[in-house]
Amino acid sequence: MTERTTTETADVGEPRRRGPYRKSRLVRRRILDAALEVFAQSGYRTGSVREIAARVGMSEAGLLHHFPSKSALLAAVLAHRDALAAERVDRDTDDGLVALARLVGLARADADRPRVVELYCVISAEATAPDHPAHAFFVDRYARLRARIADSFERVRAAGQLRDGVDPQRAAAQMMAVWDGLQLQWLLDRSSVDVAAELADHVQRHLRVPLPRA
């Protein structure tokens, strides 16, 4: 499979339009793709608007017409990526077991999107500094993900599918920690670990029933 970026499906579900509006959307997609590459490779602080603009063949002023600042551009890349991931995981299910399986499926899909994984690893590490423009984003993102995963474990428990003694809140925090650690090992050596398989094994240890594949 070819590598996919965060922005390739940006027009899915949108009405097909022509003229300046559609041209502007396509330009924004190209900018977001280039920004993802630059930020993933160099981090936010080192990656420059000039380099991003050069990759899409435009001036810095032209790029800033679409995104008024470097921090706004970073926010757009991160928010769009998360919106696509949430759509994949949350669609049409109240079944906690299915929701957990879809998270594992997302980890499996990320194997074909190393630039996206790199972006999150690099930027989240930088964003531990309180003055980083993505600091609040990642604080909120981890809080939302913990709550979402804990809710899935709660629903699994309500269905009688969770092992005795498993606390959904702690299970959610542990799942996120395992996922992040596996991704870092994988980025350092792609042959060292199968992120999705190990994550599925970790989740399975909390369950009374088999985790489905999604």
Secondary structure, DSSP 8 states (H G I E B T S, - for coil): -----TTTTTTTTS----THHHHHHHHHHHHHHHHHHHHHHHHHHHS-HHHHHHHTT--HHHHHHHSSSHHHHHHHHHHHHHHHHHHHHHTT---HHHHHHHHHHHHHHHTT-HHHHHHHHHHHHHTTSTTSTTHHHHHHHHHHHHHHHHHHHHHHHHTT-B-TT--HHHHHHHHHHHHHHHHHHHHH-TTS--HHHHHHHHHHTTBSS-----
